[in-house]
Amino acid sequence: MKIELGYGRGSMPLDVPDKNLLKVLTPAGAPQGLRGEAEVKRALREPIGTGRLRDIVRPGEKIALVSSDITRPMPTWKCMPALLEELRAAGVSMADVSLTFGLGSHRAQTDEEKRHLAGDEAWETITCRDSDPGDCVHFGTTSRGTDVDIDRVVAEADRRILLGNIEYHYFAGYSGGGKALMPGVSTPAAIQQNHSFMVDPQSRTGHLEGNPVRADIEEAAAMVGADFIVNVVLDEHKEIVAAVAGDMILAHRAGCRILDKMYSVPVPKRADIVVTCQGGAPKDVNLYQVQKAIDNAKHAVRDGGTVIVVGACTEGLGNGVFASWMEGEPSPAAVIERLRQGFRLGGHKAAAICQVMQRARMVLVSEMAPELVRSIFMEPAASAQEALDRALELYGPDSTVTVMPFGGSTLPRA
């Protein structure tokens, strides 16, 4: 079977022998209904748990919209026209509206990137900016000890409207909802404390009830105040196929249920070989982002099997702390032990990847130099086909293969 895997801005071919192919894990299909901007408008007309946005905001109020940065697939520009229309309908002046991109622990963005995310109308009409972790307002501390420090522009607004896309998250359960505030526009120290709860067994992909990371996020967001959310669900082509709006909890949960129907996929058994990728740019820009596809693949591979990771990683390893942990320890076990000794933001993803390595051999197809790949305990391969052919030779003619073309957003259920 011939399969095209997203790779950077293009794709990479893969031919899996039919007799070896166990399953290609693809979304179950998008719900019937509107798409794109039309679906966003529908969600704004039919909010969950709140009144319409135009009935919540008031003229003269400072309105802070908060959305994702360039490392996320959230198509903010497709939501902004309908949102601005709602705000204008309420009599809000565009001079009182700001759009803040939550950097979390990521790099600052260029003006070109910010304009792309905002769309031309928003860029030319309202203030569009990156969050500033150096200028925050303190709201207190959560019951789990996380300082709630929020970007000043967002914190001092009269209304906060949170945007985001809902996808699986390997320890917060799902993205979206209150994550726009924590970690989106918070400080590295606060993010580190929140993320330290990832070691709890309840902090896992697709799990909300009793998840301490998600509970901490939503407690922090409630302390700050979130008046309204607009969250979207994307298909494998990153197009909006569903949208929810309204209450931060109720609307978010409705979006999570939609995601499960699309992306939680059963597998007949764990395979000898799993080929996974993020589906291309921007989600495979560095290994720090590709980690999501690796983490989901662990649910589809057998102990002692091979995970083939396909991701361009044109920016290399990504996060500096992540890179130093991956390159600075002698073994995967040492990286995991380092996390046990003390949580460090960035290092947590290094430890997550190394946990998968303790169960399976890992091969990386990327633009990174082979010597760098070897230094981080992975085997380099020039192409997905080369990596697969080597693995088939290793496990024999009856070995099984599962392919995850959208590994970061597909959750296998074994």
N, C-alpha and C positions, 0 to 999 in steps of 0.2 A: 504494500500500500504506500502510495506516494503522499507525503504530507509536507506542507510549507509551514515553517516555524518563523514567527516574527523575530527579526534580528536587527537591532538598531532601527534605522529608517527604512530598511528593506526586509528581506526574508532569506531563509536558508532552507534548501530542500533536504528531505529525509525519505529514504525508501526502506520500509520495514517489511521483511518477508511475511507473507500472509500467515504462514504456518506458525510463526513466532509471536504474532501480534495478539496480545491478550485483550487490549481495549485502548481506544483513543478517548480520553476523557474530555468531552466538550460540553458546553452548557446545554441544558435541557430545552432551551428555547425561550425567547422573550414572551412576556404576556401580551395578549392581544390589546390593541388600543392605540392611542396617540404616540407619537415619537418626538424627540427633540424639543424645540422651543414650545411647540403646541402642548406637549405633555407637561412642561413646567407651568405654563399658563393654567392648565387644568388643575394642577395641584394647588396653585395659589388661589383658585376659585373655590376649591374644596379642601380647606385645611383640616387637619386632624387634631382635635382637642383644643382648638383656639378659634377665635373669630378671624376674619380676613385681615391680612396685614394692613390694608388701607383703613381698617377700622381700629387698629391698635395704635399706630403711630399718629402723632399730632404735628401740625405746623409749628415751627420754631424749635423742635427737638433735634438734638444731635443724633444722627443715625450711623451706627457702625456696622458695616457689612464685613464679615470675616470669611475668607475662603482659603483654599489650599495653594501652595506654591507650585513651582514648575516641575517638581519631582513627582507630583500626583497627577492622575489622569482626569481630574475634575475639570469639565469644560465650563469654567466660570462664565466665559463670554456668551455661552448659549442661555444662561440664566439671567444675565444682567438686564437685557431689554425688558423682560416681563417684570422684574423686580423694580426697576426704575419707573415703569408705568404704574405699578401699585403705589409707589411712594408719591409720585406726582398726583395720583388720584386722591391722596390724603392731604394734598396741599403742602407737602414737604418741599423746601427749597433744595435744589441740588448743591448749593453751597454748604449745606449742613450735612451732607452725606459723604462718608469715606468708605473706601474698600481697602481692607488690610489683608495682605497675604501672610498667613501664619508660617513662619520659617521653621518653627520648632527648633531642631538642632541642625538645620541645613544651612547652606551658604546663602549669602545675599544674592538677589537677582539683578539682572541688568534691566534697564528701562525697556529694551526691546521685549524681554520676557514678560515684564509686567504688563506692557501694552497688549501683548498677545493674549495673556490670561484674561484681562479685563474686557477686551474688545474695544473697538474704536469709539463707540458712543460713550461708554463709561470712562475711558481714558481721557476723553476730551471734555467730559461734563462734570466729573466728581474727582475728589482726591484719591489717588491710587498709590499705595505704599506698602513696603515690607514692614513686618512687626519689628520692634526694637527691644531686645531683651535687656538692654542697658537702661531703659526708662520705663519702669513698671510701677504699678500701684499694688500695695499689699492688702488683701482682703481677709487675711487670717490664715488658719491652718486647718486642714481636714482632720477628721477623726483618726486617720491613718498616719498623720504627721507630715503631710505634704503642704508646703507653703504655697498659698494661692497668690502668686505674683503675676499680674496681667499687664500687657502692653498698655501704656497710658492712654493713647487715643481711644482704644477699645474700652478700657476701664471707665473712662470719664464720659462716655457717650450716654445719652438718655435711653437709647434702645440698642440692643445687640441682636443682629440677625446672622445666623450661622449657616454657611453653605458647605457642602461637601458631597463626596460620592461614597456610597456604601459598598464595601467589599470586605472580604475576610481579613482579619488581623490576627497574627499568630499568638498574641497574648492579651489583647484588648477584646478579643472575640470578633468584633466587627469595627470597621472605621465609621466615620460619620458621627452625627449627633454632637455631643459635647466636646469631642476631640478637637473641634475648631478652636476652642478656648484652651484646653489642656490636653495635649501639649502645644497646640498650634501657636498661641501668642503668649506663651509663658517663658520662664527662664530655664537655662540649662540645669540649675540646681533643683528646681521644682520638677522638671521632667525626669531627672535622674531618680528622685525619690519615688515618683509615681511608677516609673518603669521597674523599680527594684522589686515590685510585687509580681513580676513575671515568673519568679521561681516557684510561686504557689501552683500546685497542680490544677487549681481551678482557673488559672490564667491560660486559656488555650483557645485555639481557633474555633469560631462558631459557637462560643459558649458565653452566655451573659449572666444567667442567674447564679449568684455566688462568686462571680469573677471579681477579685479585689481590684484589679487594674481598672476595669470598667466602672466599678462602684466609686472608686476614688475620683475618676474623671468626672462623673456626673455629680458627685458631691461638690467638687470644686466649681463646676459650671453653675450649679444652683446658687452657690455663694456669690458668684459674680452677677448672675442673672442673664438668662437667655430668653429673649422675648419671642423668638420665632426661628424655625429652621427651614431650610430648603435643601433636601438631600436627593440625589439622583442615583439610579442604578444603571450601569452601562453594560452593553453587550460586548462580545469579543472584538468588535471593531471600534470600541470606545464611543459608541453612539448612545444617547439617552433613550432607554426603553421604558423607564418608569421613573416617577418622581413622587416624593411625599413632601408635605409642608405642614407647619403648625407647631405643636408642642414638642419640646426637645426630646422627651421620652416616648410619648405615644406615637408620634410620627416616625421617629427613628426605628422603633420596634416593627412598625408596619413595613418599613423599607427592608428591614432584615428578613422578614418573612418572604418578601418578594425575592430577595437574593437567594435564599435557601432553595426556593422552587427552581431557580435557574442554575445554580452553581454547585449545589451539594450532590455529588454523583456517586452512586454505588460502584464498587469494583468486585469482580467475582472472587479474586484472591490477590495476595501480594505478589508482585512480579519479581523476576530475577533482575530485570533492567527497567529503569524508569527514565524516560527522557522528558525533561521539564524546561520550560522557559517562561519568561514574563510576557511574551507577546510583542516584544519590540519596544521602541522608544515611546515615552520617556522612562518607562519602568525598568529598562535594562541598562540605564546610563552608567551604573557602577555596581559593584558586587554588593554593596550595602543595601541597594534596592532589590537586587536579584535574590537576596536571602529569602524573601517571601515565597518564591517559587520552590526553593530548596526545602523550606519548612513543610510546605504542603505535600511535597513528594515523599516525605518520610512516612506518610500514611499509606502509600501505595507500593513501597519497595519492601522486599523480605530482608530479614537480617542476613548480612553477608552478601547482599546484592550490590548493584551499581546504580548510582544516580548520575545521569549525564545532564549537565547544566548548560543550557545554551543562552548566552547573554552577551551582547557586544561589549559592555563595560568600557565604553570609550573614555570615561573619566576615571578608569582604574578601580581602585578599591573603594574610593569615596571618602566617607567620614574618617578624619585623622586618627581618632582614638581606635576606631575599628581596625584601621590599617596597622597601627602600632601593635595591637594585640595579635592580629593574624600573623604578622611578620616577626614579632618579638618573642614568641614562645617556641620551645623545641618540639611540641606535640599538641594534638587536639586536647588530650587529657590535661595538659598544663594550662591551656586556655580556660577550660571549664573550671579547674581548681582556682584559677585567678578570680573568676567571677564569684565563686563561693567565698573567697577571702574578703571580697569587697566589691559591691556593685559599682559599675562605671558605665555611664551612657556611651554608647558606641561599642564598648566591649561586650555588651549584652548580645549584640547580633553575632559577634565573633563566636561567643560561647554557644549560641543557638545553632550555628552552622557546624561547629565542632561536635555537638551532641549528635547530629545526623551522621557525621563521619565515624562515630563510634559504632554505628550500626551498619554502615554501607560505604563502599568505595565511591569516590567522587571524581568525576572527570569534568573539566571546564572547557567549553568552546567559547572563546572570547577574542578581543583585540589585544589583550594583555600579553606581555612577553612571556614565553614559556618558563623562563627561570623564575619569574615572579609567581607564576601559578604554582610551580613546584614548591616554592618557599612557604606557601600557605596550605600545604598538605594536600593539594589536588594534583591530578594528572592533566596536563594540557593536551588538547587535540585541535587540529586545524579546522575541522568541520564536524557537524553532527554525524554525518555518515561515517567518517573515519572512527569516531568514538563508538558508534554503534557496532560497526564491523569488528572492532577489537573486543568489545564486550561479548558479542555473539561467539567469537572464537574462544573466549575465556570460559563461558558457561556451557558451551556445547550446542548441538543442533536442535535440541528440544527446549532451549531456554525461552522464557516468556518475556514479552516487552509490553509495557504500558507507556503511552505517550500523553503528555500533558501540555498542549500548545499554549494554554493560558494558566500556567501553574500557580501564579500568584493569586488567582481569583477562583480556582477550582479546588474544592475540598473533597478528597476521596473518602468514601465510607466503605471500609473493608468488611 
